[in-house]
């Protein structure tokens, strides 16, 4: 899947888009916020109904089946304006557990603009031994350099004596764990330790490349190459169980592409593709969240809320 960073606003034939032929990125995001996010709401009141079909301006940008689920109101699990509240929890452990501060907050803001998902304004951080860990089917674990014992809290006290058992129960109940390597290929320490943790958590399992045809790459946007702050790898890694991703490893530092500073400026440059690459990284983040909260929805043809209600959380 490796290749030049493609401009998200380019036409399918490779010719750069113009104001007359296709929307600019800003205009496209406005379309996504309205069309794909369903009705905008103000104090819980619906302002507009979603369109009945994929607007031609978004063809080739968004998967039609994703629009069918997230862009329609009546007949797809709820009326216009219905929104789905979720949290984006990040694991807190002893060590550098938040190398890209604010990355999930920024991703949450983009999810609110582009989809019906409504993440909390401030994503929570959870300890491995906390009951809140099982409140959502998504868990984000970031780090750089060597990964310490994630069963230890920030103060060095043990949150759980058996971190592997907790992670195993989380994925067995239907959850998905996402490891984000903030080194972006510059250091093998984090990747090596994650591989070892995966082997201890799911004995006999191996991290393998996520195939190009996997639903993750079209759960919302159509993505040819997964990007982050870097492009160290042209694929994601994961543990798959009959096609379902239990554990996902992002080698290209997704959080580094998303995080902003206190002045709302992006903290780290994206290389080699600059801001075009950053937009593709954002789209990858959106796809991951939709996949994690709505596993294999295309096979089930069911609305995400129905799937969330039916998950086997105890």
KAZIJO-V743768 format. One record per pair of residues at least 12 apart in sequence whose ideal C-beta (glycine too) atoms are under 10 Angstrom apart, sorted by the first residue. I is the first residue (numbers start at 0). J is the second residue. D is the distance in Angstrom with one decimal. If there is no record, write none. Layout:
# KAZIJO-V743768
i = <I;I>
j = <J;J>
d = <D;D>
This chain:
# KAZIJO-V743768
i = <0;0;0;0;0;0;0;0;0;0;0;0;1;1;1;1;1;1;2;2;2;2;3;3;3;3;4;4;4;4;4;4;4;4;4;4;4;4;4;5;5;5;5;5;5;6;6;6;6;6;6;7;7;7;7;7;7;7;7;7;7;7;8;8;8;8;8;8;8;8;8;8;9;9;9;10;11;11;11;20;21;21;21;21;21;21;22;22;22;22;24;24;24;26;27;27;27;27;27;27;28;28;28;28;28;29;30;30;30;30;30;30;30;31;31;31;31;31;31;31;31;31;31;31;31;31;32;32;32;32;32;33;33;33;33;33;33;33;33;34;34;34;34;34;34;34;34;34;34;34;34;34;35;35;35;35;35;35;35;35;35;35;35;35;35;35;35;35;35;35;35;36;36;36;36;36;36;36;36;36;36;36;36;36;37;37;37;37;37;37;37;37;37;37;37;37;37;37;37;37;38;38;38;38;38;38;38;39;39;39;40;40;40;40;40;41;43;43;44;45;45;45;45;45;46;46;47;47;48;48;48;48;48;48;49;49;49;49;49;49;49;49;49;49;50;50;50;50;51;51;51;51;51;52;52;52;52;53;53;53;53;54;54;57;59;60;60;60;60;61;61;61;61;61;61;62;62;62;62;62;62;62;62;62;62;63;63;64;64;64;64;64;64;64;65;65;65;65;65;65;65;65;65;65;65;65;65;66;67;67;68;68;68;68;68;68;68;68;68;68;68;69;69;69;69;69;69;69;69;69;69;69;69;70;70;71;72;74;75;75;75;75;75;75;76;76;76;76;76;76;76;76;77;77;77;77;80;81;81;81;82;82;82;82;82;82;83;83;83;83;83;83;83;83;83;83;83;83;84;84;84;84;85;85;85;85;85;85;85;85;85;85;85;85;85;85;85;85;86;86;86;86;86;86;86;86;86;86;86;86;87;87;87;87;87;87;87;87;87;87;87;87;87;87;87;87;87;87;87;87;87;88;88;88;88;88;88;88;88;88;88;88;88;88;88;88;89;89;89;89;89;89;89;89;89;89;89;89;89;89;90;90;90;90;90;90;90;90;90;90;90;90;90;90;90;90;90;90;91;91;91;91;91;91;91;91;91;91;91;92;92;92;92;92;92;92;92;92;92;92;92;92;92;92;93;93;93;93;93;93;93;93;93;93;93;93;94;94;94;94;94;94;94;94;94;94;95;95;95;95;95;95;95;95;95;96;96;96;96;96;96;96;96;96;97;97;97;97;97;97;98;98;98;98;98;98;98;98;98;98;98;98;98;99;99;99;99;99;99;99;99;99;99;99;99;99;99;99;100;100;100;100;100;100;100;101;101;101;101;101;101;101;101;101;102;102;102;102;102;102;102;102;102;102;102;102;102;102;102;103;103;103;103;103;103;103;103;103;103;103;103;103;103;104;104;104;104;104;104;104;104;105;105;105;105;105;105;105;105;105;106;106;106;106;106;106;106;106;106;106;106;106;106;106;106;107;107;107;107;107;107;107;108;108;108;109;109;109;109;109;109;109;110;110;110;110;110;110;112;113;113;113;113;113;113;114;114;114;114;114;115;115;115;115;116;116;116;116;116;116;116;118;122;123;124;124;125;125;125;126;126;126;126;126;126;126;126;127;127;127;127;127;127;127;127;127;127;127;127;127;127;128;128;128;128;128;128;128;128;128;128;129;129;129;129;132;132;132;132;132;132;132;133;133;133;133;133;133;133;134;135;135;135;135;135;135;136;136;136;136;136;136;136;136;136;136;136;136;136;136;136;137;137;137;137;137;137;137;137;137;137;138;138;138;138;138;138;138;138;138;138;139;139;139;139;139;139;139;139;139;139;139;139;140;140;140;140;140;140;140;140;140;140;141;141;141;141;141;141;141;141;141;141;141;142;142;142;142;142;142;142;142;142;142;143;143;143;143;143;143;143;143;143;143;143;143;144;144;144;144;144;144;144;145;145;145;145;145;145;146;146;146;146;146;146;146;146;146;146;147;148;148;149;149;149;149;149;149;150;150;150;150;150;162;162;162;163;163;163;163;163;163;163;164;164;165;166;166;166;166;166;166;166;167;167;167;167;167;168;168;169;169;169;170;170;170;170;170;170;170;170;170;171;171;171;171;172;172;172;172;173;173;173;173;173;173;173;173;173;174;174;174;174;174;174;174;175;175;175;175;175;175;175;175;175;175;175;175;175;175;176;176;176;176;176;176;176;176;176;176;176;176;177;177;177;177;177;177;177;177;177;177;177;177;177;178;178;178;178;178;178;178;178;178;178;178;178;178;178;179;179;179;179;179;179;179;179;179;179;179;179;179;179;180;180;180;180;180;180;180;180;180;180;180;180;180;180;181;181;181;181;181;181;181;181;181;182;182;182;182;182;182;182;183;183;183;183;183;183;183;183;183;183;183;183;183;183;183;183;183;184;184;184;184;184;184;184;184;184;185;185;185;189;189;190;190;190;190;190;190;193;193;193;193;193;194;194;194;196;197;197;197;197;197;197;198;200;200;200;201;201;201;201;204;204;204;204;204;204;205;205;205;205;206;206;206;206;206;206;206;206;207;207;207;207;207;208;208;208;208;208;208;209;209;209;209;209;209;209;209;209;210;210;210;210;210;211;211;211;211;211;213;213;213;213;213;213;214;214;214;214;214;214;214;214;214;214;214;214;215;215;215;215;215;215;215;215;215;215;216;216;216;216;217;217;217;218;218;218;218;218;218;218;218;218;218;218;218;218;219;219;219;219;219;219;219;219;219;220;220;220;220;220;220;220;220;220;221;221;222;222;222;222;222;223;224;224;224;224;224;225;225;225;225;225;225;225;225;225;225;226;226;226;226;226;226;226;226;226;226;226;226;226;226;226;226;227;227;227;227;227;227;227;227;227;227;227;227;227;227;227;227;227;228;228;228;228;228;228;228;228;228;228;228;228;228;228;228;228;228;229;229;229;229;229;229;229;229;229;229;229;229;229;230;230;230;230;230;230;230;230;230;231;231;231;232;232;232;232;233;233;234;234;235;235;235;235;235;235;235;235;236;236;236;237;241;242;242;242;243;243;243;244;244;244;244;244;245;247;247;247;249;249;249;249;251;251;251;251;252;252;252;253;253;253;253;253;254;254;254;254;255;255;255;255;255;256;256;256;256;256;256;256;256;256;256;256;257;257;257;257;257;265;289;292;292;292;292;293;293;293;294;294>
j = <208;210;211;216;222;223;224;225;232;233;234;235;223;224;230;232;233;234;223;224;230;233;224;271;272;275;224;226;230;269;271;272;273;274;275;276;277;278;279;223;224;272;275;276;279;24;272;274;275;278;279;24;27;60;220;274;275;276;278;279;281;282;21;22;23;24;25;26;27;60;275;278;21;59;275;59;58;59;60;56;55;56;57;58;59;60;54;56;57;60;274;275;278;56;56;57;60;61;113;278;109;112;113;278;281;112;50;54;56;57;60;61;113;54;57;60;61;66;70;109;112;113;114;219;220;285;109;111;112;113;114;46;47;49;50;54;70;112;113;47;49;50;52;53;54;56;57;61;66;69;70;113;49;50;53;54;57;60;61;65;66;68;69;70;112;113;114;115;219;220;285;49;69;70;80;82;110;111;112;113;114;115;116;117;49;50;69;70;71;72;75;77;78;79;80;81;82;83;114;115;72;78;79;80;81;82;115;79;80;82;79;80;81;82;117;80;80;82;80;72;78;79;80;81;79;80;79;80;71;72;73;78;79;80;66;69;70;71;72;73;75;79;80;115;66;70;71;72;70;71;72;73;74;66;67;70;71;65;66;67;70;66;70;70;221;219;220;221;282;113;217;219;220;221;282;214;216;217;218;219;220;221;222;286;297;217;221;214;217;218;219;296;297;300;114;214;217;218;219;220;221;285;286;289;293;296;297;219;297;300;115;218;219;289;293;296;297;300;301;302;303;83;113;114;115;116;218;219;289;293;296;302;303;114;115;302;115;302;115;301;302;303;304;305;115;301;302;303;304;305;306;308;115;302;304;305;115;115;302;304;111;114;115;116;117;304;110;114;115;116;117;118;292;293;302;303;304;307;116;117;118;119;107;110;116;117;118;119;122;134;135;136;137;288;291;292;303;307;103;107;118;119;121;122;123;125;131;134;135;137;102;103;104;106;107;110;116;118;119;121;122;123;135;137;138;139;177;284;288;291;292;103;119;122;123;124;125;129;131;132;134;135;137;138;139;140;102;103;122;123;124;125;137;138;139;140;141;177;179;254;124;125;126;127;129;132;138;139;140;141;142;149;158;162;166;176;177;178;123;124;125;126;127;129;140;149;152;153;158;124;126;127;140;142;146;147;148;149;150;151;152;153;158;162;147;148;149;150;151;152;153;154;155;156;157;158;142;143;144;145;146;147;148;149;151;153;141;142;143;144;145;146;147;181;189;124;140;141;142;146;147;149;152;153;124;141;142;181;254;258;141;142;143;144;179;180;181;182;189;252;254;255;258;141;143;179;181;227;228;252;253;254;255;256;257;258;266;267;141;254;258;259;260;261;266;121;122;254;257;258;259;260;261;266;122;139;141;179;181;252;253;254;255;256;257;258;259;266;284;118;119;121;122;123;124;139;141;179;254;257;258;284;288;118;119;120;121;122;257;258;259;254;256;257;258;259;263;265;281;284;118;122;139;253;254;256;257;258;280;281;283;284;285;287;288;119;120;121;122;257;284;288;120;257;259;257;278;281;282;284;285;288;219;281;284;285;288;289;285;219;220;281;282;285;289;219;285;288;289;303;289;302;303;304;219;285;288;289;292;293;303;288;139;135;139;153;138;139;158;149;150;151;152;153;156;158;159;140;148;149;150;151;152;157;158;159;161;162;165;166;169;150;152;156;157;158;159;160;161;162;165;152;158;159;165;158;159;165;166;168;169;174;165;168;169;172;174;312;313;312;174;291;292;307;310;312;169;170;172;173;174;175;291;292;293;294;306;307;310;311;312;169;174;175;176;177;287;288;290;291;292;166;169;170;174;175;176;177;178;246;291;175;176;177;178;179;247;249;253;254;287;288;291;166;176;177;178;179;189;193;196;246;248;177;178;179;180;181;189;249;252;253;254;255;178;179;180;181;182;188;189;190;192;193;179;180;181;182;183;185;186;188;189;252;254;255;181;182;186;187;188;189;192;186;187;188;189;191;192;178;180;188;189;190;191;192;193;195;196;192;162;196;162;163;165;166;192;196;162;163;164;165;166;196;199;200;196;197;198;199;200;201;202;199;200;200;196;197;199;200;201;245;246;199;200;201;202;245;200;313;200;245;246;200;201;204;238;240;243;244;245;246;201;240;245;311;310;311;312;313;243;245;291;294;306;309;310;311;312;245;246;291;294;310;311;312;215;237;238;243;244;245;246;247;287;288;290;291;292;294;193;196;197;200;237;238;244;245;246;247;248;291;235;237;244;246;247;248;249;253;284;287;288;290;291;190;192;193;194;196;197;206;236;237;246;247;248;249;250;193;227;247;248;249;250;251;252;253;254;255;257;284;287;193;227;229;231;232;236;248;249;250;251;252;253;254;255;227;228;249;252;253;254;255;258;267;228;229;231;250;251;252;255;227;228;229;230;231;232;249;250;251;252;253;254;255;256;267;269;270;227;228;229;230;231;232;250;251;252;229;231;252;248;250;206;231;232;236;248;250;206;236;246;248;250;206;236;248;246;236;237;238;245;246;248;238;238;245;246;238;240;245;246;237;238;239;240;245;246;236;237;238;239;235;236;237;238;239;246;247;248;234;236;237;238;239;232;233;234;235;236;237;225;234;235;236;237;239;244;247;248;234;235;237;239;242;223;224;225;233;234;235;237;239;242;244;290;242;243;244;286;289;290;293;294;295;296;297;298;235;237;244;247;283;286;287;289;290;291;235;283;286;290;286;290;297;285;286;287;288;289;290;291;292;293;294;295;296;297;282;283;285;286;287;288;289;290;293;278;279;281;282;283;284;285;286;289;282;286;279;282;283;285;286;279;251;272;276;279;283;249;250;251;253;279;280;282;283;286;287;249;251;252;253;256;269;272;275;276;277;278;279;280;281;282;283;249;250;251;252;253;254;255;256;257;267;269;276;277;279;280;283;284;251;252;253;254;255;256;257;258;265;266;267;268;269;270;276;277;280;250;251;252;253;255;256;267;269;270;271;272;276;280;250;251;269;270;271;272;276;279;280;250;251;252;248;249;250;251;250;251;250;251;247;248;249;250;251;253;283;287;248;249;250;249;295;294;295;298;290;294;295;287;290;291;294;295;294;287;290;291;280;283;284;287;269;276;280;283;267;269;280;280;281;283;284;287;266;267;280;284;267;268;269;277;280;268;269;274;276;277;278;279;280;281;283;284;277;280;281;283;284;277;303;304;306;307;310;305;306;307;306;310>
d = <9.6;10.0;5.6;8.7;8.8;5.6;4.4;7.7;9.8;4.9;6.4;10.0;9.5;6.3;7.5;8.7;3.6;8.6;7.4;6.5;9.9;8.2;9.4;9.3;8.1;9.8;8.0;7.2;7.7;8.9;7.1;3.1;7.8;9.9;5.2;5.0;9.9;9.6;7.0;7.4;8.3;8.9;7.4;9.7;7.9;8.9;9.4;9.9;5.3;8.9;9.7;6.3;7.6;7.4;8.8;9.9;6.6;9.9;5.1;6.6;9.5;7.5;6.5;7.7;6.3;5.2;9.6;9.2;7.0;9.2;8.6;8.9;8.4;9.9;9.3;8.3;8.6;5.2;9.8;9.8;9.6;6.5;9.7;9.8;9.4;9.2;9.4;5.1;8.4;9.4;9.1;9.1;6.7;8.0;7.1;7.2;6.8;9.5;9.7;9.8;8.6;6.2;7.0;9.4;9.8;8.6;9.7;6.3;6.0;6.1;9.0;9.4;9.6;9.9;7.3;8.3;7.4;10.0;9.5;9.3;6.8;4.3;8.0;9.4;9.5;9.3;9.6;8.2;4.4;6.2;9.0;9.5;6.9;7.8;8.5;9.4;9.5;9.5;10.0;9.9;6.4;5.6;9.7;7.8;5.6;8.8;6.7;8.7;7.5;9.5;5.7;9.7;8.1;9.7;9.0;9.5;7.7;9.8;6.4;7.8;6.2;10.0;5.7;5.1;9.3;5.9;5.9;7.9;7.8;10.0;9.8;8.0;7.6;8.2;10.0;8.2;8.9;7.5;6.9;6.2;5.6;5.6;8.6;9.3;4.6;9.8;7.1;6.7;7.9;6.0;9.3;8.6;9.3;6.3;6.5;6.7;7.3;9.8;8.5;4.9;6.8;8.5;4.1;3.9;8.0;8.8;9.1;9.7;7.8;9.8;9.3;5.0;9.0;6.6;9.1;9.6;7.9;9.2;7.5;8.6;7.5;4.9;3.1;8.6;8.9;7.5;7.3;8.4;9.5;5.9;8.5;8.6;4.2;8.2;9.1;8.8;5.1;5.9;5.3;9.4;9.2;6.2;9.0;9.0;8.9;6.8;8.4;9.8;8.8;6.9;9.2;9.5;9.9;8.0;8.9;8.5;8.9;9.3;4.6;8.1;7.1;8.8;9.1;9.2;7.1;9.9;6.9;7.1;9.1;9.1;9.2;6.4;6.1;7.2;9.5;9.3;9.4;4.5;7.4;6.6;7.2;5.6;9.7;9.4;8.5;9.8;9.8;9.5;7.9;9.2;9.7;8.6;5.4;8.5;8.8;9.9;7.3;6.4;4.6;8.0;9.1;9.9;8.9;7.3;9.7;8.7;8.2;8.7;9.4;8.8;9.1;9.8;9.4;9.2;7.9;6.3;8.3;8.3;8.3;6.2;6.7;9.2;9.1;5.5;5.4;8.3;9.9;7.2;7.7;9.1;9.6;8.9;7.5;9.2;8.5;9.3;9.6;9.6;10.0;9.4;5.4;9.6;9.6;9.9;9.9;7.7;2.8;7.6;5.3;5.8;9.6;10.0;8.8;7.2;6.7;9.8;9.2;6.9;9.4;7.8;8.6;9.2;5.4;7.5;4.5;9.8;10.0;8.6;5.5;5.3;6.4;9.6;7.8;9.3;9.1;6.2;5.7;7.3;8.1;4.9;7.8;7.6;8.8;8.3;5.6;7.1;5.5;7.7;9.7;10.0;6.4;9.1;7.6;7.7;9.2;5.9;9.5;8.2;9.6;9.1;6.8;5.2;9.7;6.4;5.7;9.1;8.7;6.8;5.0;8.0;9.6;4.6;8.3;6.8;5.7;8.4;9.6;5.2;7.2;9.7;4.1;7.9;8.0;6.6;9.5;6.6;10.0;9.8;7.1;9.4;9.8;8.5;9.3;6.5;5.1;6.9;4.8;9.4;7.3;7.2;7.7;6.0;7.0;6.0;6.8;10.0;8.7;5.9;6.3;7.6;5.1;7.4;9.9;7.9;4.6;7.3;6.8;9.6;9.4;9.4;7.4;6.3;7.7;6.4;9.8;8.1;6.1;7.0;4.6;8.2;9.3;6.4;9.7;9.7;9.5;8.6;10.0;9.6;9.2;4.2;6.3;5.5;8.4;8.9;9.7;9.2;7.2;6.3;8.6;9.7;7.6;7.0;8.1;8.3;8.5;6.6;7.6;4.3;7.6;6.3;7.0;7.3;7.7;8.7;5.6;7.1;8.2;9.0;4.1;6.1;5.7;7.3;5.5;8.5;9.5;9.0;6.9;9.5;8.5;8.3;7.4;4.1;8.5;8.2;8.2;8.4;8.4;6.1;6.0;7.0;9.6;9.3;8.7;8.1;9.6;7.6;7.8;6.9;6.7;9.6;9.0;8.3;9.9;7.6;7.5;6.6;9.1;9.5;8.8;9.7;5.6;6.5;4.8;9.0;8.6;9.5;3.9;8.7;9.4;8.6;7.1;8.0;9.1;6.3;9.1;7.7;5.9;9.9;8.5;7.5;8.4;3.3;5.3;8.7;7.1;4.3;7.5;7.9;10.0;8.9;6.2;9.3;9.0;9.9;8.2;9.7;9.3;8.8;8.0;4.9;6.0;8.2;9.0;8.1;9.2;8.7;7.5;8.0;9.3;9.5;7.4;3.5;7.5;8.2;4.4;4.3;8.8;9.0;8.6;8.0;9.6;9.2;4.2;9.4;9.4;6.3;9.0;9.8;7.6;7.9;9.0;8.9;9.5;8.5;9.1;7.5;6.5;6.0;8.7;8.6;8.5;9.0;9.4;4.5;6.4;5.8;9.5;8.8;8.3;8.8;7.7;8.5;9.3;8.5;8.5;9.9;5.5;9.5;9.7;7.3;10.0;4.6;7.6;8.9;7.1;6.9;7.3;8.6;6.2;9.9;9.6;8.7;8.5;9.6;9.6;8.1;10.0;5.5;8.9;7.2;6.5;9.6;9.7;9.7;8.2;6.2;6.1;8.4;9.7;7.8;8.9;8.8;8.7;6.0;9.8;6.8;6.7;8.3;6.7;9.4;9.8;9.8;7.9;9.1;9.9;8.8;6.7;7.2;7.0;9.3;8.0;7.9;8.2;9.1;9.6;9.4;7.7;9.9;9.5;9.4;9.1;9.3;5.5;8.4;9.6;4.3;8.1;9.6;9.7;5.9;5.6;8.8;8.5;9.5;4.8;5.1;9.4;5.4;5.4;7.7;9.3;7.5;8.1;9.9;7.9;3.7;3.9;8.8;9.5;8.6;7.1;9.7;7.3;9.2;9.8;9.7;9.7;7.2;9.5;9.4;6.7;8.7;9.3;8.1;6.8;7.0;7.7;5.9;7.3;7.8;7.9;8.7;7.9;9.1;9.6;8.7;8.6;9.5;8.0;5.7;4.6;6.3;6.0;6.2;9.2;7.7;9.3;7.7;6.0;9.9;7.6;10.0;7.0;6.0;8.4;7.2;8.5;6.8;9.4;4.2;6.4;8.3;6.4;9.1;6.3;7.4;4.9;7.0;9.6;9.8;8.8;9.8;8.2;5.1;8.4;6.7;9.9;9.7;9.4;8.4;9.3;9.6;9.3;9.2;6.4;6.9;5.1;7.2;9.9;8.3;9.3;9.7;9.7;8.8;7.6;4.4;8.1;5.8;9.0;9.1;8.9;8.8;5.5;9.5;7.7;7.8;7.4;6.4;8.6;8.9;5.1;10.0;8.2;8.2;9.5;7.2;3.9;4.8;8.7;8.7;6.9;7.8;5.7;8.5;10.0;9.6;8.7;7.0;6.1;9.9;4.7;6.2;8.9;8.9;9.9;4.4;7.0;8.1;5.7;8.5;9.7;7.6;5.6;9.2;8.6;3.7;6.2;8.6;6.8;8.4;7.0;9.6;5.2;9.4;9.3;8.3;9.6;7.5;3.5;8.5;9.7;7.8;9.6;8.1;8.8;8.2;7.2;9.4;9.5;4.8;4.4;8.6;9.2;9.8;8.3;9.0;7.8;8.9;9.0;4.7;8.4;9.6;8.3;9.2;5.3;6.5;9.3;9.4;10.0;9.1;9.3;9.1;9.9;7.9;7.4;9.9;8.0;8.3;9.3;9.4;4.2;6.6;9.2;9.5;8.4;8.9;7.5;5.5;6.1;6.9;8.5;9.2;9.9;6.9;9.4;9.4;5.1;5.7;7.4;8.0;9.7;8.1;9.6;8.6;10.0;8.5;10.0;9.1;9.9;8.3;5.9;6.5;7.4;6.5;8.4;9.9;7.5;4.4;8.8;7.4;9.8;9.8;9.1;8.7;9.7;9.0;9.3;7.2;4.9;7.1;9.2;9.3;9.6;9.4;9.1;8.0;4.8;7.9;6.7;8.5;9.7;6.4;9.2;10.0;7.2;8.6;9.7;5.0;9.8;8.5;8.5;9.4;8.7;9.6;7.1;7.1;4.7;6.9;9.2;9.9;7.9;9.1;8.2;4.7;9.0;8.9;6.8;5.2;5.2;8.7;9.9;9.7;9.8;7.5;8.6;9.4;8.5;9.3;9.7;7.0;6.4;5.2;7.6;6.2;8.9;9.4;9.7;9.3;8.3;9.7;5.2;9.1;6.3;6.1;9.9;9.6;10.0;8.9;8.6;8.7;9.9;7.0;9.5;6.5;5.3;3.6;8.7;5.6;9.3;9.4;7.3;5.6;3.5;9.2;9.8;6.4;9.3;9.2;9.9;8.9;9.6;9.8;5.6;8.5;2.5;6.7;6.1;7.1;8.1;7.9;7.8;9.0;9.4;9.3;9.0;9.8;9.6;8.5;7.3;6.6;7.8;8.8;8.6;5.9;9.8;5.9;8.8;8.3;9.2;9.3;9.5;6.2;9.3;5.8;8.1;9.9;8.8;9.3;7.8;6.0;8.9;7.1;7.4;9.9;4.8;8.9;8.5;8.0;8.0;9.4;10.0;7.4;9.9;9.6;4.3;6.5;6.3;9.7;7.5;9.4;5.9;9.4;6.7;6.8;7.6;6.9;8.6;9.0;4.3;7.3;6.2;8.1;8.1;6.2;4.5;6.9;5.0;7.6;7.0;7.4;9.3;8.4;9.9;9.8;8.8;9.4;7.8;9.1;10.0;9.6;7.8;8.8;8.7;8.3;7.6;7.7;9.0;7.9;9.6;9.2;9.2;9.9;6.8;9.9;8.9;6.5;8.3;5.7;7.9;7.5;8.5;6.5;7.9;8.9;6.0;6.9;9.1;4.9;9.3;8.9;8.6;6.9;9.3;7.7;9.7;8.2;8.3;4.7;8.0;8.8;4.6;4.4;9.2;9.8;7.4;9.6;9.5;7.7;7.9;7.6;9.9;5.4;5.2;9.6;8.8;5.0;8.5;9.8;9.9;8.5;9.2;4.1;7.8;10.0;6.4;5.7;9.3;8.9;9.3;7.1;6.2;6.0;9.6;6.2;8.9;9.7;9.8;9.6;7.4;9.2;7.3;8.8;6.7;8.4;8.2;8.3;9.6;5.2;8.9;9.2;9.9;6.0;9.8;8.4;7.3;7.6;6.9;9.2;5.1;8.3;9.0;4.6;4.9;9.5;8.8;6.5;6.2;7.9;3.3;4.5;4.2;7.6;6.3;5.0;8.6;10.0;7.7;8.3;9.1;9.1;5.0;7.4;9.0;6.7;4.0;7.5;7.8;3.3;4.5;8.7;9.1;9.5;9.5;5.4;7.7;5.4;7.3;8.3;8.2;7.2;8.3;4.9;5.6;9.9;7.7;8.6;9.6;7.6;6.1;8.5;9.8;8.9;9.7;9.6;6.0;8.7;7.7;6.7;7.1;7.1;9.6;9.7;5.6;5.6;8.2;9.4;8.9;4.2;6.1;9.6;9.1;8.3;9.8;6.1;6.7;6.0;7.4;8.5;9.7;8.5;8.8;4.1;8.3;6.8;9.7;9.5;9.5;7.0;8.5;9.6;5.8;6.4;9.2;7.2;8.3;8.1;9.7;10.0;6.9;8.7;8.3;9.5;8.0;9.2;8.1;9.5;9.4;7.7;8.8;8.0;9.2;8.8;5.8;9.0;6.5;5.9;8.0;9.7;9.2;9.3;8.9;4.6;9.1;8.0;9.7;8.6;9.3;5.3;9.9;7.2;5.0;9.1;8.7;3.7;7.2;8.8;8.3;8.0;6.8;6.6;10.0;6.4;6.9;7.5;9.6;7.8;6.5;9.3;9.4;5.3;7.6;7.0;8.7>
